[in-house]
Amino acid sequence: MKPIIVKIFNTKIELDQSLALHILEVISRSLKESARCCIALSGGETPKNVYHQMATVESARSIDWSRVHVFFCDERAVPPHDPASNYGMIDREWLSHISIPQGNVHRIQGELEPTIAAEVYDREMRKYFGFDPVVFDLILLGVGEDGHTASVFPESDAFLEKKALVRSTFSEQMKTWRVTMTVPVMNSAREILFLATGKQKAAMIKNVLDAKLPDPNIPASFIRPSGGTLSWMIDQDAGALVKEDSSIIIERW
C-alpha cells in the first residue's frame, strides 16, 4: 500500500478552501485524461462549506459539466427535501449553482424503503459503468467519532459485503436506516480522500491510521485502496495525535 498523505491545516477555512480547489482540480485533470469524470461525495456538516466554496470558484466555470457525473457515498432514509438529506445539502450548496445536467447527478432515493433504495442504486451504478470496472476518479469520505465511514457502522456487518455495490444498513446507535456504497467500491477508487475536523475526532483518526489491519470495530480502517491513493485533509485539532512513520507522511499547510 502506498504511503498515506495527511495534510494538516491551521484553520478549517483554509482546509475548506484547499479541498474545494482540490476536488475541482481532480475533475479538470480527469476530463483531460478521459471522456468523463465520476466522483462520489459524502454529506454531513463537515464538508458543507467545502461545497459552498466550490460554487464560488471562478475557474469552475470553464469545466464541461456535461461530462461530469456525481454519485453519493451514502444517504439517510429521507426524501431529498428533508434537511437531513445528503443529496439535498450538496444540491443546495453546490450542484444547483453549476450547469450540470440533472441526469448526471445520481442521487440515492432515500424516500424509498432502504433495501429497495440500495437495489435501485446498485443497478444505476452498474448501468453507468456498464462493462467497465466500477472505478471512481475521487471518493470523498468522512469519519465518525465511532470510526464509521460513509454509512458503514461498527455494529453493522456492511464491511463484509463483497458482491453488492450498494446495501442498506441500520445503525443501532443512531436508530436510523441508511444506504451506503460498500467497501470494495470505495477501495477501487483512483483517489480516496478523508475529511475530518475538530478535536473530538483526533483519537479516532489516530486509531484509524495506526490500524495495521482492518478492524471491525473501526470501519474506516477497511478503507485501503487496491490501486489508488489515500489521503487525509484535516485541521490542527483533528490531527493533534497523528505521528509520522514509514506509512504516514504529514504535510502541514
Secondary structure, DSSP 4 states (H G I P E B T S, - for coil): -PPEEEEEESSHHHHHHHHHHHHHHHHHHHHHHSS-EEEEE--SSTTHHHHHHHTT-GGGGGS-GGGEEEEESEEESS-TTSTT-HHHHHHHHTGGGS---GGGB----TTS-HHHHHHHHHHHHHHHHTTS----SEEEE---TTS-BTTB-TTSSGGG--S-SEEEEEETTTTEEEEEE-HHHHHTSSEEEEEE-SGGGHHHHHHHHH-SS-BTTBGGGG---SSSEEEEEEETTTTTT---BTTEEEEE-
